Amino acid sequence: MVLYIVVFILLLILELFYFKVADYYNIIDKPNERSSHSVVTLRGGGIVFYFGAMIYFVLSGCHYPWFFLGLTLMTTISFLDDIFTLSNKIRLIVHFASVLLMAYQLDLFDMPWYYLFSGFIVVVGVINAYNFMDGINGITGCYSLAVGGLLLMVNQYSGFVEQDLLVFSLLGVLIFMYFNFRIRAKCFAGDVGSVAIAYILLFALGLLILNSGNLIYILFLSIYGIDAVWTILQRLSRRENIFEAHRSHLYQFLGNEAGVNKLLISFFYGFVQFLIGLLVIYVSRESFQIQLVFSITILSGLSIIYLNVKRTVIKKYVKN
């Protein structure tokens, strides 16, 4: 416990130091017509997630080296992109290398090729979804606490990952939440934050799935998955460029057009995901057939609710 308190204080100091640097070098997020905020705000506060993982890496004697190298590459390129807006080619090359490093740490190269291919697609997709979903105050923090909390719960009895990697990273999330979970946020996570925490949680989730041989744990990401996938499909149907900034997610319609409190939306996303995760943990002990029925039921039910709520909100509040 003393160690966790010391790490928390150290992370807080590092975050406050970063604010000074960001303010000095004008690392800010200026609102535009697609933003969900209206005032200039410091960008990149989510770098504290990386600091948490870095402290773990040092104290552990450099455990999970390939994972940490991939995380460092991913964090660095995302931080530079927050400042300079790099070309897509450079970002894609670094992201590709980072995901391969994670796959190497997970020993996917020693498995049949479809494990590596599937893992690569899932990791790239989830990291990008995590980044796209970071659009309102508190949503990245609330969702990460939910997913990280679920992973910690499972880790208590299965021990699939070093506990301190998750704890130190989530301490960073708590610190970030103090400055972000506000009507007027002190900082935003930035690409560096959303990408870093996604990379960390995905690595832990990958270890859990490989250790247990159970894919049902992917439902720990079901809420983000439903919103991200259906939004992409809807944008493709309208022949929009899915890589351009937009305000087409359900949480954006709820917060911007319907006027629902954005902090409440963020809390709701995390809370619902946590409840679903608890059900997943319970069902993970059942037979494959029961797990399959449960997964189909959850994803189908969420999709129906999502599409109906989104259609209702757009019809009532969005001007054509």
Residue, then its C-alpha position, 0 to 999 in steps of 0.5 A: m500500500v505504501l508503494y502505491i501511495v508513493v507511486f500515486i504522488l510521483l505520478l501526480i508530480l509528473e502530471l503537474f510537471y507536464f502541464k507546465v511543459a504543455d502550457y509553455y510550449n502551447i500544447i493545446d486543443k483548440p475547439n472547432e466545428r467538430s469539437s465537443h468543447s468550446v474552450v482552449t484546453l491543454r492536450g496530452g494529459g493522458i501521458v500519465f498513463y505511460f508514466g505509470a507503465m514506465i514506473y512499473f517497468v523500472l521497478s519490475g527490473c524491465h519485465y515485459p520488455w517488448f511490450f514496453l518498447g512497443l508502448t514507448l514507440m506508440t506513445t512517442i509517435s502519438f505525442l508528436d502527432d498531438i503536437f505537429t500532426l504527422s503524416n498517416k504513413i509515419r503513424l501507420i508504420v510506427h503503429f504496425a511496429s508497436v503491434l508486432l512488438m506486443a504480438y511478440q511479447l504475447d508469443l503469437f509468433d509461435m502460434p498458427w498464423y491466424y492467431l497473429f493475423s486475428g490479434f493484429i486486426v483486433v489490436v489495431g481496431v481497438i486502439n483506433a476505436y479507443n482513440f475515436m471514442d475519446g471525444i467528451n470529458g471523462i469518457t476515456g477515464c471512466y471506461s478505462l477504470a471499468v475495463g482495468g477494474l475488471l481485469l484486476m478482479v480476474n487477475q486476483y484468482s488467475g494471475f495472468v499479468e503482473q498486478d502492478l502494471l495494471v495498478f500503476s497504470l490505473l493510478g495514472v487514470l485516477i490522476f487524469m480523471y481528477f483533471n478531466f472529469r469536470i464540466r470544464a476540463k483542465c486537460f484532455a487525454g490527447d492521442v497519446g493518452s487514449v492510445a497508451i491506455a488502450y495499448i496497456l489494457l489490450f496487452a493485459l486482455g491478450l494475456l488473459i485470453l491466451n492464459s484462459g483460452n477463453l475469447i469471451y473476455i473480449l466482451f470487456l470492450s463491448i460498449y466501445g465496440i458497439d458504438a465504434v463498429w456501428t458508427i463506422l458502418q453508418r458512415l461507410s453507408r453514407r460514403e464518408n471518410i471514416f478517418e476524418a474527424h466527426r461527431s457521429h458517435l451516440y455519446q456525441f449526439l447525446g452530449n451535443e445535440a440532446g444536451v445530456n450531461k457529458l459527465l453522466i454519459s461518460f459515467f454511464y458508458g463505464f458503468v454499463q461496461f463494468l456491469i456487462g464485465l461482471l456478467v462475463i466473469y460469471v459466464s466464463r465459468e460455464s460451458f462453451q455453448i452457454q458462453l456463445v448464447f450469452s455473447i450473441t445475446i449481449l451483442s445483439g441486445l446492445s446493438i438493438i438498443y444502440l440503434n434505436v436510441k441513436r435513431t430516436v436522438i437523431k430524429k428528435y434533435v439533429k437538424n437535416 
